[in-house]
Each structure stands twice: as structure tokens, then as C-alpha cells.
Amino acid sequence: MFEYFPGNYVWNLGVVATLNSGGTIDEVDRACRPLLELAGRGSDLGTGEFMAAWRRVADQLEEQAVDAEKAGHPRTAGQKYFRASVYVSQAERMQSAKDEGRNAEYLRSVDLLVRSLELVDPATTRVEVPYTEDGVDTSLPAYFCNASADVTPVPVMILWNGLDSTKEMMVGSGFHHEMAARGISTLMVDCPGSGEALRLRGLTARVDTEAWAAACVDWLETRADVRHDRIGLAGWSLGGYYAPRAAAFEERLALCVAWGANHDWGEVQKRRLAREGENPVPHYWDHVLWVWGEDDVDSFIARAEDVHLDGVVEQITVPFLIVHGENDRQIPVGLAHRSFEQAVNSPKRDLRVFTAEEGAAEHIGLDHLPLVIDHIADWVSDTFAELDGAAPR
């Protein structure tokens, strides 16, 4: 993995994620160069300075975008708004859950991205997925990329994020563009515990993620431009638990992708307590308590005991793809093999482990994101086509 900050895994992960999500090397370098000395002090110190440095680059880009828009150059403006959103989003991700200013930064990343979409990607729009939790009606914020040229029904992939990413980062990855090029729409959702659902609506994570899947499928079934029998689900990082869990119990899903095999996330938390493996974000324990709505580490660890797929993936009866990096320093590659070995009732189960030699060997392939995305997109497209040639389930 490219290491701008030698020895600081967490900050380096943010850099490579940015460079693989539309950031440019010059702008990232200008944001990071003032931080080199701070980075040597660990991942938790200096995150406020990290935000400020990246914000300065985003400010410059936004000013340039406004000028381009006034000059009648919407494409130039849209591209600059997009990169500004990427930088703000990635820097906000690094902040403490206790930082009162992070929601304002997050809202700015949303605003910048929406302005970009309006100018350069009008097929992708903000939507709300109705969702009820504990008897309270609310909704899950999302982006929908419509691959249907008219109202012709086309297949769709639902994409869920993980512990610390957002739907804006899903858009930044470009996954939806690869799906659309293959005639498949994409619904990118901030589930409870992530992104806007957590930050602005107070929705925290839960074990029984089939509840989120049911809400997403219900909403998609209201659309005339979606094939209701060809709805797939992918989840990256902690989504590698969320998605297979949902696919085991939501029977309307046609296929599933674990983008990082989070087969036993509860066990991973115990390893992190023992300082084994790497954390994905600074201020880690504050972050997980926020995501799961717990007050202390002991209660969180007790709850995390249930976040595993033993006895669950056996209940997946649709095609199932697992992708993982052999050098994933957060989630051991052995968990990918465990998911694959246990998914005995999937009619088509595939495991793809990316190596250091080819790239994408780190967590969810953030060091070479296009390689992973191409593989998933081809597998999804091929599998939907195979299902069309097979007898109905």
C-alpha cells in the first residue's frame, strides 16, 4: 500500500482511499504535506489539523468550481465540486465521534456532492428509503443511480457501507458507474450506524440487518424501472457482515456480495482490545460506541458477540461472491475462507482473494479499488445473466 505517512496505517488508509476515489495526487499532497510531522505521533493526535489541511484544499476547489459555473463551464465546475466533496468526506471520517463540528463538515460534503451530481451525473440523485425502527417511522438516506434509459425495468444492486464510510464515499468509488455501464442500477444507502443515518438521524447499528434489506427492497419494488426479481446486495467492510446476514433471511434478494469477509466481527473486536491488527479510524473505541449506541466498551464487546455469520451463511440460497485482500490488516483473510466454506447452500459461491503482486491486497482493496470493482461488476453482471437463463427459483 502507498504510505504517504510512514508507519501510520490509519492515515495512510485515508490517503489511498482518497486517491482511489477521484482525488488527485497533487491536491492530496498539498493537503498532507503540512501533516508529515504530526503523523509520526500516532493516528489519534492531530486529526483536527488533518481536517483543517484538507479543508483548505477543498475550499480552493469550491472557489474554482463557483467561478467555472459562473463562466458557463458546468463540467469543470462539477468535477471540482466532486473532488472537494471527496476531500471533506475523507477528512471528516478521521474526526472523533465527540467532535461537535464534524456534522457541519459532513453536511458540506453532501452539499458539494449534490452540486456535482446535478452538473455532471444527473442519473444519480438523492432519495429516501422509508424505514421503521421500534415503531418509529423514519427513512434511510441514499443515492440512486438509474441505469434505465426510460422506464424499462433493469436489475439493481443495493450497496451498503461499513463501520466508518458513508454513501458519499460509495459514490466516490465509482461503483455505480460500472454497474450502469452494464445496464444495472445502484442504490447506495447509509444504513443505521453509518453516514447521514447515524450523524443526523441518530440511527445506530443492529445485528438483524435483514430489517434494512427489507426496507430497501420494499422501496425498490415501488419503482417501475427496477426488475423486482433481480435485486442484489453488496456490502463493503463491516458491510461484509451486514450483507450476508441480510441475504440469509431476506428471500427477495437475488444475489449477494461480501466485499471484505467480516465473518466474525465480534472476534475481531476482542483482537483489537488485545492490540492485534489495525484500526480503520482514529479514536476507534469512541467511534464503535457511537455506531452501536453503547455507553461503554464492556457492553459493546458483549453485544458484538452476536455479530458473526456462523450458522448464518449456511442459510444463503442465492449466488454469493466473497472478495478479500490477502494482506487485509483489519480483517484476517482466514475469515473469507470461513464464509466460503460455510456457504454450502449457495448455488454459486465464489471466493476471490487479491494478492499483493496484483494489488487490492489491503482492506476491501482500497489500495487498488478499480481492480476489485471491475471483478465485482463483472461477476454481478454475469450472474444476473445466468439467472435469466435458469429456471425461476
FIMI-229668 format. One line per field, with one value per residue (C-alpha): residue number from 1; chain; x, y, z. Coordinates in Angstrom, 3 decimals. Layout:
num <- NUM, ...
chaine <- A, ...
x <- X, ...
y <- Y, ...
z <- Z, ...
END
This chain:
num <- 1, 2, 3, 4, 5, 6, 7, 8, 9, 10, 11, 12, 13, 14, 15, 16, 17, 18, 19, 20, 21, 22, 23, 24, 25, 26, 27, 28, 29, 30, 31, 32, 33, 34, 35, 36, 37, 38, 39, 40, 41, 42, 43, 44, 45, 46, 47, 48, 49, 50, 51, 52, 53, 54, 55, 56, 57, 58, 59, 60, 61, 62, 63, 64, 65, 66, 67, 68, 69, 70, 71, 72, 73, 74, 75, 76, 77, 78, 79, 80, 81, 82, 83, 84, 85, 86, 87, 88, 89, 90, 91, 92, 93, 94, 95, 96, 97, 98, 99, 100, 101, 102, 103, 104, 105, 106, 107, 108, 109, 110, 111, 112, 113, 114, 115, 116, 117, 118, 119, 120, 121, 122, 123, 124, 125, 126, 127, 128, 129, 130, 131, 132, 133, 134, 135, 136, 137, 138, 139, 140, 141, 142, 143, 144, 145, 146, 147, 148, 149, 150, 151, 152, 153, 154, 155, 156, 157, 158, 159, 160, 161, 162, 163, 164, 165, 166, 167, 168, 169, 170, 171, 172, 173, 174, 175, 176, 177, 178, 179, 180, 181, 182, 183, 184, 185, 186, 187, 188, 189, 190, 191, 192, 193, 194, 195, 196, 197, 198, 199, 200, 201, 202, 203, 204, 205, 206, 207, 208, 209, 210, 211, 212, 213, 214, 215, 216, 217, 218, 219, 220, 221, 222, 223, 224, 225, 226, 227, 228, 229, 230, 231, 232, 233, 234, 235, 236, 237, 238, 239, 240, 241, 242, 243, 244, 245, 246, 247, 248, 249, 250, 251, 252, 253, 254, 255, 256, 257, 258, 259, 260, 261, 262, 263, 264, 265, 266, 267, 268, 269, 270, 271, 272, 273, 274, 275, 276, 277, 278, 279, 280, 281, 282, 283, 284, 285, 286, 287, 288, 289, 290, 291, 292, 293, 294, 295, 296, 297, 298, 299, 300, 301, 302, 303, 304, 305, 306, 307, 308, 309, 310, 311, 312, 313, 314, 315, 316, 317, 318, 319, 320, 321, 322, 323, 324, 325, 326, 327, 328, 329, 330, 331, 332, 333, 334, 335, 336, 337, 338, 339, 340, 341, 342, 343, 344, 345, 346, 347, 348, 349, 350, 351, 352, 353, 354, 355, 356, 357, 358, 359, 360, 361, 362, 363, 364, 365, 366, 367, 368, 369, 370, 371, 372, 373, 374, 375, 376, 377, 378, 379, 380, 381, 382, 383, 384, 385, 386, 387, 388, 389, 390, 391, 392, 393
chaine <- A, A, A, A, A, A, A, A, A, A, A, A, A, A, A, A, A, A, A, A, A, A, A, A, A, A, A, A, A, A, A, A, A, A, A, A, A, A, A, A, A, A, A, A, A, A, A, A, A, A, A, A, A, A, A, A, A, A, A, A, A, A, A, A, A, A, A, A, A, A, A, A, A, A, A, A, A, A, A, A, A, A, A, A, A, A, A, A, A, A, A, A, A, A, A, A, A, A, A, A, A, A, A, A, A, A, A, A, A, A, A, A, A, A, A, A, A, A, A, A, A, A, A, A, A, A, A, A, A, A, A, A, A, A, A, A, A, A, A, A, A, A, A, A, A, A, A, A, A, A, A, A, A, A, A, A, A, A, A, A, A, A, A, A, A, A, A, A, A, A, A, A, A, A, A, A, A, A, A, A, A, A, A, A, A, A, A, A, A, A, A, A, A, A, A, A, A, A, A, A, A, A, A, A, A, A, A, A, A, A, A, A, A, A, A, A, A, A, A, A, A, A, A, A, A, A, A, A, A, A, A, A, A, A, A, A, A, A, A, A, A, A, A, A, A, A, A, A, A, A, A, A, A, A, A, A, A, A, A, A, A, A, A, A, A, A, A, A, A, A, A, A, A, A, A, A, A, A, A, A, A, A, A, A, A, A, A, A, A, A, A, A, A, A, A, A, A, A, A, A, A, A, A, A, A, A, A, A, A, A, A, A, A, A, A, A, A, A, A, A, A, A, A, A, A, A, A, A, A, A, A, A, A, A, A, A, A, A, A, A, A, A, A, A, A, A, A, A, A, A, A, A, A, A, A, A, A, A, A, A, A, A, A, A, A, A, A, A, A, A, A, A, A, A, A, A, A, A, A, A, A, A, A, A, A, A, A, A, A, A, A, A, A
x <- 0.000, 1.207, 2.391, 2.433, 2.802, 5.342, 4.145, 0.715, -1.654, -4.875, -3.864, -2.389, -5.673, -7.431, -4.896, -5.180, -8.977, -8.980, -6.617, -8.786, -11.977, -11.284, -8.660, -5.607, -2.041, -1.186, -4.183, -3.703, -0.012, -0.803, -3.275, -0.915, 2.488, 1.897, 0.916, 4.036, 5.478, 2.112, 1.559, 4.570, 2.851, 0.131, -3.261, -5.357, -3.343, -3.620, -6.933, -8.201, -5.183, -5.849, -9.361, -8.119, -5.424, -7.783, -10.459, -8.100, -7.715, -11.473, -12.071, -9.829, -11.576, -15.016, -13.968, -12.704, -15.921, -18.060, -16.015, -16.292, -20.046, -20.386, -18.259, -20.636, -18.395, -20.630, -18.483, -15.383, -17.408, -18.968, -15.621, -14.191, -17.230, -16.834, -13.180, -13.891, -16.589, -14.193, -11.600, -14.067, -15.704, -12.435, -11.175, -14.469, -14.207, -10.999, -12.558, -13.574, -17.183, -17.117, -16.169, -19.184, -18.025, -17.962, -21.649, -21.155, -18.239, -20.312, -23.186, -20.734, -19.523, -23.138, -23.855, -20.722, -21.522, -25.135, -23.977, -21.554, -24.199, -26.557, -23.870, -22.089, -24.064, -27.804, -28.659, -27.586, -29.942, -30.609, -33.506, -35.090, -35.896, -38.805, -37.757, -39.416, -37.485, -39.034, -42.375, -40.967, -41.261, -38.128, -36.058, -32.619, -30.826, -29.416, -28.328, -29.959, -28.138, -30.711, -29.346, -32.717, -32.880, -36.649, -38.930, -37.718, -37.098, -33.410, -31.580, -30.332, -27.598, -28.015, -24.665, -24.116, -21.114, -19.384, -18.243, -16.867, -17.670, -20.601, -22.815, -20.808, -17.742, -19.733, -20.449, -16.781, -15.734, -17.446, -19.041, -22.397, -20.866, -19.513, -22.911, -24.687, -22.291, -23.537, -27.194, -27.617, -28.894, -27.408, -28.959, -26.231, -27.556, -26.463, -27.707, -28.189, -24.787, -23.283, -23.155, -26.174, -28.367, -26.048, -24.866, -28.124, -30.834, -29.327, -29.935, -27.444, -26.338, -28.130, -27.409, -30.525, -29.700, -32.451, -34.643, -32.644, -32.723, -36.492, -36.846, -34.565, -36.353, -39.782, -38.764, -37.233, -40.398, -42.303, -40.217, -41.331, -37.743, -36.467, -36.695, -38.132, -36.753, -33.198, -32.269, -28.772, -26.979, -23.305, -21.685, -18.115, -16.031, -18.477, -20.990, -19.278, -21.264, -24.345, -24.991, -24.594, -26.679, -29.452, -29.201, -29.668, -33.103, -34.474, -35.735, -36.374, -32.658, -31.286, -27.558, -25.082, -21.518, -19.351, -16.818, -14.441, -15.398, -16.418, -17.437, -16.777, -16.573, -17.151, -13.971, -12.093, -13.120, -11.550, -8.354, -8.393, -8.722, -5.578, -3.972, -3.920, -4.495, -5.097, -7.945, -9.762, -10.173, -8.644, -10.412, -11.551, -13.406, -15.314, -16.301, -17.650, -19.621, -21.217, -22.029, -23.629, -25.227, -23.410, -22.158, -19.010, -16.586, -17.706, -21.331, -20.209, -18.000, -20.892, -23.166, -20.539, -20.517, -23.600, -22.001, -20.894, -22.028, -21.617, -24.903, -25.976, -24.179, -25.424, -28.876, -27.863, -29.579, -28.630, -25.344, -22.702, -19.384, -16.699, -13.791, -10.925, -7.343, -4.657, -2.918, -6.043, -4.633, -8.071, -9.978, -7.873, -8.114, -8.959, -12.436, -13.010, -12.294, -14.593, -17.517, -16.859, -16.599, -19.830, -21.965, -22.828, -26.370, -25.480, -25.967, -22.974, -20.354, -17.112, -14.108, -11.618, -8.552, -6.466, -2.695, -0.011, 1.514, -1.609, -2.837, -6.056, -4.487, -5.420, -8.756, -11.600, -8.975, -8.626, -5.091, -6.421, -10.169, -10.810, -9.467, -11.972, -14.841, -14.266, -14.284, -17.478, -19.228, -18.398, -19.488, -22.773, -23.484, -22.630, -24.675, -27.779, -27.447, -27.109, -30.220, -32.145, -31.172, -32.101, -35.431, -37.105, -36.341
y <- 0.000, 3.507, 5.012, 8.784, 8.786, 6.026, 3.862, 5.480, 2.863, 4.701, 7.957, 6.085, 4.247, 7.605, 8.723, 5.619, 5.627, 9.215, 8.534, 5.587, 7.636, 10.535, 12.509, 13.790, 13.253, 16.971, 18.035, 15.191, 16.062, 19.716, 18.650, 16.133, 17.818, 20.085, 16.980, 14.858, 15.615, 15.193, 11.808, 10.417, 10.914, 8.338, 8.233, 9.863, 13.048, 15.756, 14.781, 18.340, 19.604, 16.884, 18.258, 21.821, 20.972, 19.012, 21.674, 24.299, 22.303, 21.758, 25.493, 26.314, 23.771, 25.068, 28.623, 27.395, 25.462, 28.523, 30.555, 27.821, 27.627, 31.390, 31.208, 28.647, 25.588, 23.145, 20.065, 21.722, 23.011, 19.604, 17.838, 20.338, 20.141, 16.358, 16.356, 18.939, 16.618, 13.664, 15.576, 16.884, 13.475, 11.613, 14.151, 14.179, 10.394, 10.859, 13.020, 11.998, 10.980, 13.609, 16.419, 18.743, 20.244, 17.071, 17.155, 20.537, 19.113, 16.092, 18.277, 20.231, 17.016, 16.156, 19.607, 19.591, 16.148, 17.003, 20.110, 17.914, 15.315, 17.979, 19.173, 16.002, 12.932, 13.683, 9.967, 9.806, 11.532, 11.737, 9.565, 8.496, 4.861, 4.600, 2.685, 1.926, 1.109, 0.450, 1.655, 4.986, 5.897, 7.435, 6.880, 5.826, 8.466, 7.138, 7.875, 6.075, 5.740, 4.926, 2.781, 2.596, 4.802, 5.119, 3.121, -0.242, -2.407, -3.219, -5.147, -3.213, -3.578, -2.284, -1.157, -0.835, 0.682, -0.351, 0.969, 4.356, 5.057, 6.974, 6.851, 9.801, 7.548, 4.918, 7.482, 8.469, 4.878, 4.967, 1.546, 2.821, 3.916, 0.414, -1.034, 1.441, 0.616, -2.967, -1.943, -2.257, 0.465, 1.070, 2.100, 3.380, 3.537, 4.992, 2.216, 2.702, 3.180, 4.938, 8.235, 10.500, 7.893, 7.972, 11.566, 13.395, 10.861, 9.039, 5.582, 3.075, -0.329, -3.597, -7.284, -8.240, -6.335, -8.090, -5.267, -2.777, -5.069, -5.400, -1.604, -1.254, -3.979, -2.578, 0.801, -0.670, -2.668, 0.620, 1.591, 0.672, 0.966, -1.853, -5.592, -6.788, -10.300, -9.053, -7.150, -7.863, -6.698, -5.902, -4.626, -3.499, -3.665, -4.220, -4.493, -7.852, -8.935, -6.783, -8.028, -11.822, -11.647, -9.904, -12.296, -15.252, -14.017, -11.618, -14.025, -11.390, -10.797, -12.452, -12.459, -11.227, -9.880, -9.719, -7.015, -7.929, -11.057, -9.834, -13.308, -12.826, -9.124, -9.737, -11.799, -9.059, -6.597, -8.804, -8.850, -5.074, -4.913, -7.045, -4.627, -7.224, -5.940, -2.389, 0.011, 1.615, 5.076, 7.246, 7.410, 3.858, 2.926, 6.195, 5.511, 1.992, 3.032, 5.796, 3.448, 0.802, 3.155, 1.681, 3.533, 1.577, -0.878, -3.840, -3.564, -3.071, -6.180, -8.205, -7.031, -7.624, -11.306, -11.670, -10.022, -13.171, -15.378, -18.830, -20.621, -17.737, -18.081, -21.671, -20.135, -18.169, -19.844, -17.347, -16.782, -15.490, -13.764, -13.091, -10.762, -10.140, -8.858, -11.316, -8.563, -7.146, -5.864, -5.300, -8.486, -11.680, -13.419, -16.659, -15.275, -15.139, -18.840, -19.466, -17.717, -19.600, -22.986, -22.491, -21.148, -24.687, -23.924, -21.173, -22.462, -20.407, -19.423, -17.784, -16.561, -14.095, -13.237, -10.368, -10.597, -8.025, -8.740, -7.648, -5.040, -4.692, -6.804, -4.368, -3.862, -4.049, -3.412, 0.272, 0.195, -0.716, -0.124, -0.282, -3.847, -5.026, -3.044, -4.493, -8.028, -7.497, -5.704, -8.482, -11.186, -9.419, -8.840, -12.435, -13.837, -11.808, -13.053, -16.644, -16.252, -15.066, -18.281, -20.501, -21.754, -19.376, -20.068
z <- 0.000, -0.795, 2.508, 2.416, 6.213, 7.015, 9.879, 10.270, 8.843, 9.660, 7.965, 5.011, 4.551, 4.213, 1.621, -0.577, -0.257, -1.490, -4.385, -5.425, -5.198, -7.512, -5.590, -7.449, -6.263, -6.337, -4.261, -1.780, -1.485, -0.785, 1.904, 3.508, 3.315, 6.362, 8.371, 7.969, 11.392, 13.144, 11.507, 13.315, 16.673, 16.047, 14.404, 17.152, 17.625, 15.011, 13.416, 13.849, 11.919, 9.337, 8.839, 8.550, 5.989, 3.766, 4.159, 2.748, -0.472, -0.643, -0.123, -3.069, -5.267, -4.326, -5.197, -8.573, -9.123, -8.424, -10.888, -13.531, -13.067, -13.451, -16.610, -18.130, -17.687, -15.821, -16.380, -14.965, -12.033, -11.370, -11.333, -8.861, -6.580, -6.673, -5.600, -2.906, -1.566, -1.578, 0.460, 3.028, 3.346, 3.906, 6.424, 8.340, 8.611, 10.631, 13.339, 16.832, 17.439, 20.196, 17.799, 17.699, 14.414, 12.343, 11.391, 9.724, 7.762, 6.798, 5.593, 3.493, 1.821, 0.981, -0.412, -2.569, -3.936, -4.752, -6.616, -8.547, -9.410, -10.719, -13.122, -14.278, -13.128, -13.268, -13.386, -9.723, -7.283, -3.553, -2.401, 0.889, 1.680, 4.163, 7.267, 10.592, 13.751, 17.156, 15.834, 14.689, 11.008, 9.533, 6.391, 5.230, 3.110, -0.146, -3.697, -6.604, -9.925, -12.574, -15.413, -17.168, -20.257, -19.840, -17.574, -18.828, -15.745, -15.193, -12.448, -9.429, -6.824, -3.290, -1.844, 1.893, 3.617, 6.829, 10.182, 9.155, 5.497, 4.022, 0.968, -0.373, -0.373, -2.249, -4.943, -4.874, -5.558, -8.950, -8.382, -9.638, -12.952, -13.584, -12.762, -15.058, -17.907, -17.558, -17.502, -13.736, -11.411, -7.942, -4.632, -2.255, 1.299, 4.609, 6.875, 10.628, 12.217, 9.210, 7.392, 7.490, 9.205, 12.221, 12.185, 11.571, 12.478, 15.413, 13.913, 15.296, 14.022, 14.712, 14.316, 12.309, 9.136, 7.178, 8.515, 6.442, 3.421, 3.634, 3.639, 0.607, -1.346, -0.436, -1.853, -4.995, -5.616, -5.920, -8.963, -12.461, -13.751, -11.490, -12.102, -8.840, -9.376, -9.958, -6.806, -5.476, -2.339, -1.716, 1.450, 1.986, 5.173, 8.057, 5.224, 4.665, 7.723, 7.107, 3.546, 4.019, 7.194, 5.244, 2.292, 4.621, 5.716, 3.057, 0.394, -2.272, -2.847, -5.987, -5.109, -2.511, -2.417, 0.718, -0.160, 2.656, 4.580, 8.023, 9.093, 12.830, 13.576, 17.272, 17.487, 15.624, 18.350, 21.007, 18.961, 18.813, 22.576, 22.662, 20.163, 17.398, 13.872, 12.700, 13.453, 10.498, 12.045, 14.771, 18.153, 17.498, 20.681, 20.772, 17.187, 17.692, 20.781, 18.701, 15.813, 18.041, 20.556, 23.549, 26.616, 27.439, 25.887, 28.009, 26.900, 23.321, 23.378, 24.829, 22.036, 19.371, 20.333, 18.115, 15.071, 13.271, 10.394, 11.912, 11.306, 9.052, 5.706, 5.584, 5.041, 1.927, -1.041, -3.754, -5.618, -3.215, -4.002, -1.400, -2.229, 0.175, 0.265, 1.325, 3.332, 4.974, 8.263, 9.778, 8.898, 8.628, 5.256, 7.042, 7.678, 3.915, 3.654, 6.616, 4.925, 1.700, 3.394, 5.328, 2.456, 1.391, 0.215, -2.211, -5.776, -6.920, -4.367, -5.392, -3.431, -4.888, -2.804, -4.203, -3.821, -3.124, -6.524, -8.388, -5.913, -3.906, -1.149, 1.629, 3.372, 0.798, -1.876, -1.031, -2.401, -5.873, -5.777, -9.558, -9.697, -7.095, -8.575, -12.046, -10.653, -8.663, -11.523, -13.987, -11.543, -10.811, -14.497, -15.424, -12.562, -13.382, -16.976, -15.754, -13.610, -16.657, -18.427, -15.497, -14.255, -11.765, -8.107
END
